[in-house]
Amino acid sequence: MKRFFIIFFGVCFFLFTCCTNLYASTPIKGRITNTKNGEAIAFASIYAREIGKSTVSDIDGNFTLSFDIKQKIHLQITCLGYQTKEVVLVPGTKQIHVSIEEQSMGLKEVVVSAQYRDKIGSKATIEQEALEYIQPTSLIDIFALLPGGKMGDTNMQNGGLVNSRQVGTDLSSSFGMGLTVNGIPQHNDGMRIQMSGVIGNYAADGEGNVRVNAGTDLRTISTDHIQSVTINRGISSAKEGNLSSGSIDVHVKQGASPLKVRTKFDPQNKLAYLGKGFYLSEKLGTLYAGFDIVRSQADISDARGAYHRITGQLNWNNQRRWWGKKVDMNVSGSYITSFSNNKTDELIESYHEKYNSHYQHATFSGKLKMTLNKAWIDDVELAASYDYTQDVLKHHKHVINRTVMPLQQSTEEGEHEGTYLPSTYDTYYEIDNRPLTIFSELNAHKYGLLNENWNYSILLGGSYNYTKNLGDGAVVDTNRPPFPSEEFIRPRKNSDIPALVNQAGYLEAKLRYRRNMHEWNNSLGIREVMMMNLPDSYSLQHKMLFEPRLQTAYTLYHQAGRHEMSHTIRIGYGVENKLPSADYLYPDLVYHDYIALNAYFSDPSKRLLITNTKIQNPVNPQLEANRNVKMEVGYDMRWKGLELNLTAFHELMKGGIEYFTSYTPAHYTYYYQLKNQVDGRPTRDDFLAREMYTFMSLRQPANSAKTEKRGLEYRIHIPNISAIKSEIEINGAYYSTIYSSGVPVMYRPSVMVGDQMYPYVGIYDGFDKQYASSFNTNCWINTHLPKWKLIFTNFIQIVWFQESHLSTDVDEYPEHYMDTDGKIHPFDLTHDSQLQSLKRDFLSSRYNKTRQPVSLLWNLKATKEFNEHVKLSFFANNIVQISPKYKDGNQHTVRNWHKPFFGAELMISL
């Protein structure tokens, strides 16, 4: 594969070198104006779809694109507050004038659904017009527009996992979802949670506060500041990296626009937004400023689970000429903070606890794009960002010990005299994460023609990412542990952990052939990524990971009646790698305190407690990136606005990282009985002793999670049907997912053999597999009445089935077993009858299939535009539900029910 890519890019470079000067670029000049008043529109985006080249208009609405037109080219013009428009350039065009209309429901055509314009992939774009209509509360709500997406409750209380083309969710897929805002990657790879009782969880509490190893919390991304968002769950561009499940590309609002005020109310969410794009001056450009506040609380009795957020956004754009070259400039800043951070619930109140969770996130980024239009390069782009997060959880906790618990104080291995914890006490802990990320990226583009039928674009770039956590980590009162157990972690400060440093380089070539009724599009890219600043013993240190990405599509055009019909067949293959987080790379030491002597007398002065401490290091230097291999095949048909899209895909992630439990032999001296009665406080010499043999369990990061996804996504878009004045969008998906974890599995029976714990640990080659599948259909009927400036939407969701079950091919007996000396032996019952206890007996109900019957959900929304200043929407969600009861695998009666609720939105434009 690598040899193929080297040859391909060598041929591309040769053709590029030979043909660069054969077809000189011709400047095409244009002007963008407002249809209503003829005023120039600054900073409108102009994108030449077939070429892949883009630019923005200057402060006077003028723009220039340099390329040679041998065939018709589609230009897409987008601007904040205006309807997206597409114009066609024919050979010989040198100058154009485009007028675009302000967004209004009085227009003949209003787009309120996702758009699929990519000819070689399956990515979907939701433009500002659709975003303003659906007005999602959270970025994750947008996924409901995509095939396979599902609606239900819209509360933001739980920072749940993001799923991608699967049934259910898993940490590896959520962690691998890439997110960029204005081209700047967003991630939380620098976060750590190293504390007994919490380690291994993706969040420090059930509400999703202080997340690790689960990807960015999409609740923190305000949808009101978004101009467009593109979701690609298929093959990503070579430019996109450190991901394994697809990408979300967010573009923030820019340019001059009226003052907009939006409020939204429903029983679960309260939202208010204020934003405006300012025209500063001809020299200073434009500035977008926005502010929003969200309060989300599904249950008034659960204030601890409530989610409250304030977001501020600034986005400055300008265009100047330096050294005779056009330079597009963008500077963006955002600030997010939570409020009402002191939270409570019935349990916290009953124990007089205090619970505080505070989140702050600030980002500052800049981007420069210089248009050179040289024979060997067209433009160069430099981007850089500074990103700082403060995510702190503080908990004054009340602890009740149901049994006698020792206080773990020893920091060295061996025997130590200890003390007992009180039966009840108050304590305090804090989890402090303050990751700082510095990112930079440099890209260069070249566009051109090889001949009148072939055009190409080449992207060459590289990036550098530095992430350092400046927080204190887990701050725990070691004399009063918040989660007492025989295991204890003495956490390090996050600021003592080395920074995560990685670099990437990428090269991507796109070739397009068009002749008569035939079109062939190709994209071939290679990405290299390498982690640096790791200890030399780590296998990922300076290891170059290569990620090939290949997409090809053939399109046939023909006349069907008076309109052109197109049929496209596309194929894609790609490899993506998600790098480990700081939490996975740098876990803290684990201390096991075994009770060696427990002389607990009613007289406290006579009590004696001796513990034997064992220390384990859970660092896994062999940890690798999570590698996902993707393949997809698709078919697209377009005719007169009618669209049919089919995508079949297969994904295989073999190296998902998780905290996997393993066992290590241990032994210690156990003092079990007084030799003779003593009057005072005893010593260890007063006791009989014997050696105890046991196993220490250790949760260690490992590439042990495997997820396999396959399925078929479908979409049918029916344009406006004049008889009912409605357009119809039908989409859905069949998904089949296999989850497996832990190869090989280690199991230790909880039985005693005489006065010793069971002396063996079984090692099983077979591992649990969970099979899950689902099939759903979503239908939007958007009725548009331009005369009354009204849109009425019926949304119907049908889940035809959803089922899951565990595989039965799980070994009852191990292939090998480990003894207390750490030796591994082949399993043979004839050699030792005690091995019979290693047989794993499972209830038959464990393998029962859980199948949910057909369910239906119906939502309504109506939006009325009273004039150019006021829009009012009413919505009713889950007003009709068909959700039959069913039996799960344990024969429990279950019903999936979503609370019906009503709400309203008001948007004012001034």
Buried (B, 14 or more C-beta within 10 A) or exposed (E): EEEEBEEBBEEBEEBBEEBBEEBEBEEBBBBBBBBEEEEBBBBBBBBBBBBBBBBBBBBBBBBBBBBBBBBEBBBBBBBBBBBBBEBEBEEEBEEBEBBBBBBBBBBEEBBBBBBBEBBBBBBBBBBBBBBBBBBBBBBBBBBBBBBBBBBBBBBBBBBBBBBBBBBBBBBBBBBBBBBBBBBBBBBBBBBBBBBBBBBBBBBBBEBBBBBBBBBBBBBBBBBBBBBBBBBBBBBBBBBBBBBBBBBBBBBBBBBBBBBBBBBBBBBBBBBBBBBBBBBBEEEEBBBBBBBBBBBBBBEEEBBBBBBBBBBBBBBBBBBEEEEEBBBBBBBBBBBBBBEEBEBBBEEBEEBEBBBBBBBBBBBBBBBBBBBBBEEEBBBBBEBBBBBBBBBBBBBBBBBEEEEEBBBBBBEEEEBBEBEBBEEEBBBBBBBBBBBBBBBBBBBBBBBBBBEEBBBBBBBBBBBBBBBBBBBBBBBBBEEBBBBBEBBBBBBBBBEEBEBBBBBBBBBBBBBBBBEEEEBBBBBBBBBBBBBBEBEEEBEBBEEEBEBBBBBBBBBEBEEEEEEEBBBBEBBBBBBBBBBBBBBBBBBBBBBBBBBBBBBEEEEEEBBBBBBBBBBBEBBBEEBBBBBBBBBBBBBBBBBEEEBBBBBBBBBBBBBBBBBBBBBBBBBBBBBBEEEEEEEEEBBBEBBEBEEBBBBBBBBBBBBBBBBBBBBBBBBBBBBBEEEEBBBBBBBBBBBBBBBBBBBBBBBBBEEEEEEBBBBBBBBBEBBBBBBBBBBBBBBBBBBBBBEEBBBBBBBBBBBBBBBBBBBEEBBEBBBBBBBBEEEEBEBEEEEBEBBEBBEBEEEEEEEBEBBBEEBEBBBBBBBBBEEBBBBBBEBBBBEEBEBEEBEBBEEEEEEBEBEBBBBEBBBBBE
